[in-house]
Amino acid sequence: MKKQIFTPTCSTVELEEALKVLEGRWKILILFHLFSAPVLRFSELLRAVSGISQKMLIQQLRDLEKDGVVHRKVYPEVPPKVEYMLTKDGTALRPALKALKAWAGSRKMPAPVKK
């Protein structure tokens, strides 16, 4: 059996791809809200993600949809009804993000440095 050699480049490719999908201030928070409810409307997400603007939420949801993590369902109604739900790939992120949350919760954060 051939020994597999990991170089810094080849061993981080998958991680870099995952980080591209999750990068940004809001995407992980949006995903956590979608983990807690099978389907959320745009207005529900806007209320749930504290501090996000409507424009930024639209952008982040479009990115997540483009990356195949979130599915967007539009109903032909007036006013428009749009729902968001996790795809199979989005649901697969749950254990990793749950572990990340647990890690963050268990860390002892250093006290802020006074200037």
Short mmCIF file of the C-alpha atoms (twelve columns), coordinates in Angstrom:
data_MODEL
# 
_entry.id   MODEL 
# 
loop_
_atom_site.group_PDB 
_atom_site.id 
_atom_site.type_symbol 
_atom_site.label_atom_id 
_atom_site.label_alt_id 
_atom_site.label_comp_id 
_atom_site.label_asym_id 
_atom_site.label_seq_id 
_atom_site.Cartn_x 
_atom_site.Cartn_y 
_atom_site.Cartn_z 
_atom_site.pdbx_PDB_model_num 
ATOM 1   C CA . MET A 1   0.000   0.000  0.000  1 
ATOM 2   C CA . LYS A 2   1.339   3.385  -0.978 1 
ATOM 3   C CA . LYS A 3   1.885   5.857  1.852  1 
ATOM 4   C CA . GLN A 4   -0.197  8.989  1.417  1 
ATOM 5   C CA . ILE A 5   1.693   12.218 1.971  1 
ATOM 6   C CA . PHE A 6   -0.249  15.266 3.066  1 
ATOM 7   C CA . THR A 7   1.108   18.630 2.125  1 
ATOM 8   C CA . PRO A 8   -0.359  21.826 3.562  1 
ATOM 9   C CA . THR A 9   -2.043  22.484 0.213  1 
ATOM 10  C CA . CYS A 10  -3.684  19.115 -0.381 1 
ATOM 11  C CA . SER A 11  -4.743  18.609 3.226  1 
ATOM 12  C CA . THR A 12  -6.719  21.851 3.468  1 
ATOM 13  C CA . VAL A 13  -8.534  21.963 0.128  1 
ATOM 14  C CA . GLU A 14  -11.808 20.602 1.520  1 
ATOM 15  C CA . LEU A 15  -11.625 22.900 4.534  1 
ATOM 16  C CA . GLU A 16  -11.045 25.913 2.297  1 
ATOM 17  C CA . GLU A 17  -14.099 24.960 0.221  1 
ATOM 18  C CA . ALA A 18  -16.232 24.651 3.365  1 
ATOM 19  C CA . LEU A 19  -15.014 28.009 4.651  1 
ATOM 20  C CA . LYS A 20  -15.899 29.661 1.327  1 
ATOM 21  C CA . VAL A 21  -19.479 28.454 1.767  1 
ATOM 22  C CA . LEU A 22  -19.679 29.608 5.410  1 
ATOM 23  C CA . GLU A 23  -17.614 32.797 5.222  1 
ATOM 24  C CA . GLY A 24  -19.163 36.028 6.377  1 
ATOM 25  C CA . ARG A 25  -20.662 37.342 9.553  1 
ATOM 26  C CA . TRP A 26  -24.199 36.061 9.057  1 
ATOM 27  C CA . LYS A 27  -24.282 32.710 7.258  1 
ATOM 28  C CA . ILE A 28  -23.691 30.490 10.280 1 
ATOM 29  C CA . LEU A 29  -26.332 32.388 12.266 1 
ATOM 30  C CA . ILE A 30  -28.813 32.006 9.408  1 
ATOM 31  C CA . LEU A 31  -28.080 28.278 9.282  1 
ATOM 32  C CA . PHE A 32  -28.627 27.873 13.033 1 
ATOM 33  C CA . HIS A 33  -32.068 29.447 12.689 1 
ATOM 34  C CA . LEU A 34  -32.867 27.125 9.796  1 
ATOM 35  C CA . PHE A 35  -31.703 24.147 11.894 1 
ATOM 36  C CA . SER A 36  -34.346 25.030 14.491 1 
ATOM 37  C CA . ALA A 37  -37.270 25.249 12.049 1 
ATOM 38  C CA . PRO A 38  -37.863 23.152 8.936  1 
ATOM 39  C CA . VAL A 39  -39.094 26.154 6.925  1 
ATOM 40  C CA . LEU A 40  -38.738 29.886 7.554  1 
ATOM 41  C CA . ARG A 41  -40.110 32.806 5.607  1 
ATOM 42  C CA . PHE A 42  -37.867 35.743 4.754  1 
ATOM 43  C CA . SER A 43  -39.552 37.998 7.322  1 
ATOM 44  C CA . GLU A 44  -39.080 35.368 10.048 1 
ATOM 45  C CA . LEU A 45  -35.371 35.130 9.282  1 
ATOM 46  C CA . LEU A 46  -35.062 38.915 9.250  1 
ATOM 47  C CA . ARG A 47  -36.576 39.086 12.745 1 
ATOM 48  C CA . ALA A 48  -34.570 36.111 14.025 1 
ATOM 49  C CA . VAL A 49  -31.097 37.256 12.929 1 
ATOM 50  C CA . SER A 50  -30.546 40.250 15.160 1 
ATOM 51  C CA . GLY A 51  -28.750 43.172 13.527 1 
ATOM 52  C CA . ILE A 52  -28.823 42.000 9.915  1 
ATOM 53  C CA . SER A 53  -30.165 44.363 7.251  1 
ATOM 54  C CA . GLN A 54  -32.702 43.261 4.661  1 
ATOM 55  C CA . LYS A 55  -30.148 43.768 1.884  1 
ATOM 56  C CA . MET A 56  -27.505 41.673 3.665  1 
ATOM 57  C CA . LEU A 57  -29.972 38.876 4.439  1 
ATOM 58  C CA . ILE A 58  -30.960 38.719 0.765  1 
ATOM 59  C CA . GLN A 59  -27.288 38.551 -0.262 1 
ATOM 60  C CA . GLN A 60  -26.386 35.875 2.288  1 
ATOM 61  C CA . LEU A 61  -29.416 33.730 1.397  1 
ATOM 62  C CA . ARG A 62  -28.582 34.007 -2.313 1 
ATOM 63  C CA . ASP A 63  -25.018 32.872 -1.602 1 
ATOM 64  C CA . LEU A 64  -26.237 29.926 0.484  1 
ATOM 65  C CA . GLU A 65  -28.719 29.010 -2.247 1 
ATOM 66  C CA . LYS A 66  -26.021 29.241 -4.937 1 
ATOM 67  C CA . ASP A 67  -23.782 26.966 -2.858 1 
ATOM 68  C CA . GLY A 68  -26.565 24.382 -2.547 1 
ATOM 69  C CA . VAL A 69  -27.009 24.721 1.214  1 
ATOM 70  C CA . VAL A 70  -30.407 26.458 1.240  1 
ATOM 71  C CA . HIS A 71  -33.439 25.967 -0.992 1 
ATOM 72  C CA . ARG A 72  -35.641 28.951 -1.827 1 
ATOM 73  C CA . LYS A 73  -39.303 28.317 -2.626 1 
ATOM 74  C CA . VAL A 74  -41.357 31.143 -4.146 1 
ATOM 75  C CA . TYR A 75  -45.145 30.996 -4.166 1 
ATOM 76  C CA . PRO A 76  -46.993 32.860 -6.945 1 
ATOM 77  C CA . GLU A 77  -48.991 35.073 -4.581 1 
ATOM 78  C CA . VAL A 78  -49.509 38.737 -3.940 1 
ATOM 79  C CA . PRO A 79  -47.798 39.771 -1.745 1 
ATOM 80  C CA . PRO A 80  -44.979 37.366 -2.632 1 
ATOM 81  C CA . LYS A 81  -44.432 34.472 -0.256 1 
ATOM 82  C CA . VAL A 82  -40.868 33.118 -0.104 1 
ATOM 83  C CA . GLU A 83  -39.760 30.263 2.130  1 
ATOM 84  C CA . TYR A 84  -36.279 29.003 2.907  1 
ATOM 85  C CA . MET A 85  -35.285 25.518 3.971  1 
ATOM 86  C CA . LEU A 86  -32.090 23.522 4.242  1 
ATOM 87  C CA . THR A 87  -31.068 21.187 1.452  1 
ATOM 88  C CA . LYS A 88  -29.529 17.785 2.135  1 
ATOM 89  C CA . ASP A 89  -26.083 19.446 2.095  1 
ATOM 90  C CA . GLY A 90  -27.318 22.139 4.475  1 
ATOM 91  C CA . THR A 91  -28.685 19.580 6.907  1 
ATOM 92  C CA . ALA A 92  -25.352 17.726 6.751  1 
ATOM 93  C CA . LEU A 93  -23.676 20.827 8.240  1 
ATOM 94  C CA . ARG A 94  -25.655 20.505 11.491 1 
ATOM 95  C CA . PRO A 95  -23.213 18.201 13.378 1 
ATOM 96  C CA . ALA A 96  -20.164 20.254 12.377 1 
ATOM 97  C CA . LEU A 97  -21.729 23.569 13.366 1 
ATOM 98  C CA . LYS A 98  -23.139 22.083 16.571 1 
ATOM 99  C CA . ALA A 99  -19.602 20.939 17.457 1 
ATOM 100 C CA . LEU A 100 -18.248 24.402 16.610 1 
ATOM 101 C CA . LYS A 101 -20.851 25.969 18.911 1 
ATOM 102 C CA . ALA A 102 -19.934 23.559 21.730 1 
ATOM 103 C CA . TRP A 103 -16.248 24.326 21.248 1 
ATOM 104 C CA . ALA A 104 -16.908 28.072 21.386 1 
ATOM 105 C CA . GLY A 105 -19.031 27.654 24.504 1 
ATOM 106 C CA . SER A 106 -16.347 25.672 26.310 1 
ATOM 107 C CA . ARG A 107 -13.514 28.084 25.559 1 
ATOM 108 C CA . LYS A 108 -12.256 30.334 28.264 1 
ATOM 109 C CA . MET A 109 -12.098 33.691 26.554 1 
ATOM 110 C CA . PRO A 110 -9.211  35.941 27.573 1 
ATOM 111 C CA . ALA A 111 -10.113 39.200 29.247 1 
ATOM 112 C CA . PRO A 112 -10.074 42.200 26.890 1 
ATOM 113 C CA . VAL A 113 -6.839  44.168 26.917 1 
ATOM 114 C CA . LYS A 114 -7.261  47.690 28.264 1 
ATOM 115 C CA . LYS A 115 -5.576  50.418 26.270 1 
# 
